[in-house]
Amino acid sequence: MRVFHLSRVLRFKMKPQLIIPSVIILIFISCRMETKPVYPETAREQVTDNYFGVKIEDPYRWLEDEASPARAAWIEAQNRVTNEYL
């Protein structure tokens, strides 16, 4: 019958050629986790609809206009933030 000692089980051996890449990866991951994306400002407009006596505000109605240059610029700014984060 073989007896296992706890010290042998807890001992972690890592090949020397893996230590430096592992440390670099851990540093890279920790740096990326601290970086929070800075989102572009989204404009709000005063748009109110009246549906059967109920007023509904829609401050982002301008984002529905597919031909709007402002919408295209906003989407491009959002994509830049996303691509930098990923």
Sequence and secondary structure as in RCSB ss.txt:
>XXXX:A:sequence
MRVFHLSRVLRFKMKPQLIIPSVIILIFISCRMETKPVYPETAREQVTDNYFGVKIEDPYRWLEDEASPARAAWI
EAQNRVTNEYL
>XXXX:A:secstr
     HHHHH     HHHHHHHHHHHHHHHHHHH             EEEETTEEEE TTGGGG TT HHHHHHH
HHHHHHHHHH 
